[in-house]
Amino acid sequence: MIYQRHFIKELTLTAVGIFAVLLAVLVSTQAINLLGRAADGRVAADAVAALIGFWSLGMTPLLLVLTAYISVLAVLTRYWRDSEMAVWLAGGLSLRQWLRPILQFALPFALLIALMQVSVLPWAELRSREFAEILKQKQELSLVEQGVFRSLGKSGGRVYFVETFDVGSGLMRNLFLRERDEKGRENVVFAKEGRFSAGEGKRTLELTQGYRYSGVPGQADYNRVSFEHMSLLVSSSPKLVSPIDHRRTIPTADLIGSSQPQYRAELMWRLSLPVAALVLVVLALPLSYFNPRTGHTYNILSAIGVFLVYQNGLTVLRNAVEDGKIGFWAGFLPLHTAMLLLALWLIRLRSLPARPLRRAFRRPGKGGAA
């Protein structure tokens, strides 16, 4: 029908704008956070773009759920505000007949969310963790900045200073390094040249032509040793990340049929988001009701409250499944079923003639007046 095509087209255009705005806001927020960490030296500057990409990909399913929900809510609220919905209802088009175009609009969202949850996100999560593991080992080199004191290694017990640094060759000149060992002895190293090196399962700092001073602060028994070459262990080489190291990286096929509560909880979460997308758009139909005479926006507050309850409820049930308190189906079915029944009840209630809410719960009497 004409109204369905027009309605779906308007929903699609609205969804594009809403998704772009949501993505821009979240990416901007994450970018500011990562750039601040990069400025403090906690994240390599050349890794910011990749980290934002992985993070955005992981947030896409939830953004798609929000986009579908807000799009239906926004378009239908405008229909009520402009009295367009009243015209359609007066023309014999019931609220139930709006379910079909709404579900036609939301079904591609649900399929895309399911595809990402089942196959794309586990792969992306695995790549992200591998990238993070490699980044930890390469961070020392990428954060080298001449004229600035930096910490070296995971413990942060080493501090070094480089007078000049050649980015192309990785060669550092006139290097100062201070560290304290487990016995409390302080070691100070001056070297003419130095560079980071990787090999044989470890990363080292190779120093040439320098001196090493070792002793206890406050005492005069410092030892001075000159050297032509010295190697300092920085860290072990990056290990390969296995898919079983974290449940979010495990392929969905391996989660199905697993008896481990953590795997069941992850499977429940992956399947819940596409179902939630469909249930939420159905809920948006009755929640979009707006009375243009009053101008109150209670429907928006109700819609926000319903989404928060739904989202937090899924999180609570996932945690319960993970802790082994309930089974998979006990965590998956109840909330989706309850929300769907709530949506259908609200649609039925909204389809009834206008009357006080308390009378909506009563059955009409047998001998009621005509």
C-alpha positions in Angstrom: 0.0 0.0 0.0 1.0 3.6 -0.5 1.2 4.5 3.2 3.5 1.5 3.8 6.0 2.5 1.1 5.9 6.2 2.3 6.3 5.1 5.9 9.2 2.7 5.3 11.0 5.4 3.2 10.6 8.0 5.9 11.8 5.5 8.5 14.9 4.6 6.4 15.9 8.3 5.9 15.4 9.0 9.6 17.5 5.9 10.5 20.4 7.0 8.3 20.5 10.4 10.1 20.1 9.0 13.6 22.8 6.3 13.0 25.2 9.0 11.7 24.6 11.2 14.7 24.9 8.4 17.2 28.1 7.1 15.6 29.6 10.6 15.4 28.9 11.3 19.0 30.3 8.0 20.3 33.4 8.1 18.0 34.1 11.7 19.0 33.9 10.8 22.6 36.2 7.8 22.3 38.6 9.7 20.1 38.9 12.5 22.7 39.6 9.8 25.3 42.2 8.0 23.2 43.9 11.3 22.1 44.2 12.3 25.7 45.8 9.0 26.6 48.1 9.3 23.6 49.2 12.8 24.8 50.1 11.3 28.2 52.1 8.6 26.5 49.8 5.7 27.6 48.8 4.9 24.0 50.9 5.2 20.8 49.7 8.0 18.5 49.7 5.8 15.4 47.4 3.3 17.1 44.6 5.7 17.8 42.8 5.2 14.5 42.9 1.4 14.7 41.7 1.4 18.3 38.8 3.7 17.3 37.9 1.4 14.4 37.8 -1.8 16.6 35.8 0.0 19.3 33.3 1.4 16.8 32.8 -2.1 15.2 32.1 -3.6 18.6 29.5 -0.9 19.4 27.7 -1.2 16.0 25.1 -3.8 17.0 23.9 -1.8 20.0 23.9 1.4 17.8 21.7 -0.5 15.2 19.3 -1.5 18.0 19.0 2.1 19.2 18.7 3.4 15.6 15.8 1.2 14.8 14.0 2.0 18.0 14.5 5.7 17.9 13.6 5.9 14.2 10.2 4.3 14.7 9.6 6.3 17.8 10.5 9.6 16.2 8.5 9.1 13.0 5.4 7.9 14.7 5.6 10.6 17.4 5.6 13.2 14.6 2.6 11.5 13.0 0.7 11.9 16.3 1.9 15.4 16.8 0.8 16.5 13.3 -2.5 14.6 13.7 -1.5 12.5 10.7 -2.0 9.4 12.7 -5.5 10.5 13.8 -6.4 10.9 10.1 -5.2 7.3 9.3 -7.1 5.9 12.3 -10.2 7.8 11.3 -9.8 6.3 7.8 -10.1 2.8 9.2 -6.4 2.0 9.5 -5.8 0.3 12.9 -2.7 0.4 15.0 -2.1 -3.4 14.4 -1.9 -2.7 10.6 1.2 -0.5 11.3 3.1 -3.5 12.6 3.7 -4.9 9.2 5.7 -2.0 7.8 7.4 -1.5 11.1 8.7 -5.1 11.1 9.6 -4.9 7.4 11.8 -1.9 8.3 13.3 -3.6 11.4 13.9 -7.0 9.9 17.1 -6.0 7.9 18.4 -4.4 11.1 17.8 -7.6 13.1 19.5 -9.7 10.4 22.5 -7.4 10.2 22.8 -7.4 14.0 22.6 -11.2 14.1 25.3 -11.5 11.4 27.6 -9.2 13.3 27.0 -10.8 16.6 27.4 -14.4 15.3 30.4 -14.0 13.0 31.9 -10.6 12.6 32.3 -9.4 16.2 34.1 -12.6 17.4 36.6 -12.2 14.6 37.0 -8.5 15.2 37.4 -9.0 18.9 40.2 -11.6 18.3 42.0 -9.2 15.8 41.6 -6.4 18.4 43.2 -8.4 21.1 46.1 -9.5 18.9 46.6 -5.9 17.8 46.6 -4.8 21.5 49.2 -7.5 22.4 51.5 -6.5 19.6 51.0 -2.8 20.4 52.2 -3.4 24.0 55.5 -4.7 22.7 56.0 -2.0 20.1 54.8 0.9 22.3 58.3 1.6 23.6 59.6 2.5 20.1 56.5 4.4 19.0 56.6 6.5 22.1 60.2 7.4 21.9 60.5 11.2 21.8 63.7 13.1 22.0 64.1 15.5 24.9 61.4 13.8 27.0 61.7 11.4 30.0 59.8 8.1 29.4 59.0 4.9 31.3 60.4 1.7 29.9 58.7 -1.7 30.2 55.5 -2.8 31.9 56.6 -2.2 35.5 57.5 1.5 34.8 60.6 1.0 37.0 62.9 2.2 34.3 63.1 5.8 33.1 65.1 6.9 30.0 65.9 10.1 28.2 67.1 10.4 24.6 68.8 13.5 23.3 68.2 12.8 19.6 66.1 10.1 17.9 66.0 9.1 14.2 62.5 7.8 13.4 63.5 6.1 10.2 66.3 4.0 11.6 65.2 3.8 15.2 68.6 4.9 16.4 68.8 6.9 19.6 71.8 9.0 20.5 73.1 10.2 23.9 70.8 8.0 26.0 70.3 8.2 29.7 68.6 5.3 31.6 67.8 4.9 35.3 66.5 1.7 37.0 66.3 0.1 40.4 66.7 -3.6 40.9 65.0 -5.9 43.4 67.7 -5.4 46.0 67.2 -1.6 46.0 70.4 -0.8 44.1 70.1 2.0 41.6 71.6 1.6 38.2 72.3 4.6 36.0 73.4 4.0 32.4 74.8 6.5 29.9 75.2 5.3 26.3 76.3 7.0 23.1 73.8 5.0 21.0 70.9 2.7 21.5 68.1 1.0 19.6 65.2 -1.4 20.3 65.6 -5.0 19.0 63.3 -8.0 18.8 64.4 -11.6 18.5 64.4 -15.1 20.2 61.2 -14.5 21.9 62.1 -11.2 23.6 62.5 -7.4 23.0 65.7 -5.8 24.2 67.3 -2.4 24.3 70.8 -2.6 22.6 73.2 0.0 24.0 76.8 0.8 22.7 79.7 2.8 24.0 78.7 3.8 27.5 79.0 3.6 31.2 77.0 2.0 34.0 76.9 3.3 37.5 75.5 1.0 40.2 75.0 1.5 43.9 72.7 2.2 46.9 71.5 5.8 47.1 73.1 7.7 50.1 76.2 5.4 50.1 79.5 6.0 48.5 80.1 2.5 47.1 79.0 3.1 43.5 80.6 1.0 40.9 81.5 2.4 37.5 81.7 0.0 34.5 82.4 1.0 30.9 81.0 -1.2 28.1 81.1 -1.4 24.3 77.8 -3.2 24.1 75.1 -4.0 26.6 71.6 -5.6 26.2 68.7 -4.8 28.5 65.6 -7.0 28.5 62.5 -4.9 27.9 59.7 -7.6 27.5 58.9 -10.9 25.9 57.7 -11.0 22.4 54.0 -10.8 21.7 52.2 -14.1 22.2 49.5 -15.3 19.8 46.0 -14.7 21.2 44.0 -17.9 21.2 40.2 -17.7 20.6 39.6 -19.6 23.9 41.4 -16.8 25.9 38.3 -14.8 26.1 34.6 -15.7 25.6 34.0 -12.8 23.2 36.5 -14.1 20.7 35.1 -17.7 20.7 33.3 -18.6 17.4 29.5 -19.0 17.8 29.6 -22.6 16.6 31.8 -23.5 19.6 29.4 -21.8 22.0 26.4 -23.8 20.9 26.0 -26.9 23.0 28.7 -25.9 25.5 28.0 -26.8 29.2 30.1 -23.9 30.5 28.0 -21.1 32.1 30.3 -18.4 30.7 29.9 -19.7 27.1 26.1 -20.0 27.6 25.9 -16.4 28.8 27.9 -15.2 25.8 25.6 -17.1 23.4 22.6 -15.7 25.1 23.9 -12.2 24.6 24.7 -12.7 21.0 21.2 -13.9 20.2 19.4 -11.4 22.4 20.3 -8.2 20.6 18.6 -9.1 17.2 15.5 -10.3 19.1 15.6 -7.1 21.2 15.7 -5.0 18.0 12.4 -6.5 16.8 10.7 -6.3 20.2 11.7 -2.7 20.7 10.3 -1.5 17.4 7.0 -3.2 18.3 7.1 -1.4 21.7 7.8 1.9 19.9 4.3 1.8 18.2 2.2 2.3 21.4 4.9 4.3 23.2 4.9 6.9 20.4 1.4 8.1 21.3 1.5 11.9 21.7 -1.4 14.2 22.5 -0.9 17.4 20.6 -3.4 19.2 22.8 -1.4 18.8 26.0 2.1 19.1 24.5 3.5 16.7 27.2 6.4 14.5 26.1 5.7 11.8 28.6 5.9 9.2 25.8 9.6 10.0 25.3 10.3 9.5 29.0 8.4 6.2 29.0 10.3 5.0 25.9 13.7 5.8 27.5 12.6 4.0 30.7 11.5 1.0 28.8 14.8 0.8 26.9 16.8 1.1 30.1 14.8 -1.6 31.8 15.2 -3.9 28.8 18.9 -3.3 28.4 19.7 -3.6 32.1 17.4 -6.7 32.4 19.4 -8.4 29.7 22.6 -7.6 31.5 21.3 -8.9 34.8 20.1 -12.2 33.2 23.4 -12.6 31.3 25.3 -12.3 34.6 22.9 -14.8 36.2 23.6 -17.3 33.4 27.3 -16.7 33.7 27.2 -17.3 37.4 25.3 -20.6 36.8 22.3 -19.4 38.8 19.9 -20.0 35.9 20.0 -21.9 32.6 20.3 -20.6 29.0 16.5 -20.7 28.2 15.6 -19.3 31.6 17.8 -16.3 30.8 16.9 -15.9 27.2 13.1 -16.3 27.0 11.4 -14.6 29.9 12.4 -10.9 29.3 11.9 -11.0 25.6 8.5 -12.7 26.1 7.5 -10.2 28.8 8.4 -7.2 26.7 6.6 -8.5 23.6 3.5 -9.2 25.7 3.7 -5.7 27.1 3.9 -4.3 23.6 0.9 -6.2 22.4 -1.1 -5.2 25.5 -0.2 -1.5 25.0 -1.3 -1.7 21.4 -4.6 -3.3 22.4 -5.1 -0.7 25.1 -4.3 2.2 22.7 -6.7 0.8 20.2 -9.6 0.9 22.7 -11.9 4.0 22.8 -10.6 6.8 25.0 -11.5 6.2 28.6 -10.0 6.4 32.1 -7.1 4.0 32.5 -8.7 2.2 35.5 -11.7 1.2 33.3 -9.3 -0.3 30.7 -8.7 -3.2 33.2 -12.4 -4.0 33.7 -14.5 -6.3 31.5 -17.7 -4.8 30.3 -20.7 -5.8 32.4 -23.4 -8.2 31.1 -26.2 -5.8 31.5 -24.4 -2.6 30.6 -26.4 0.3 29.2 -26.6 0.5 25.5 
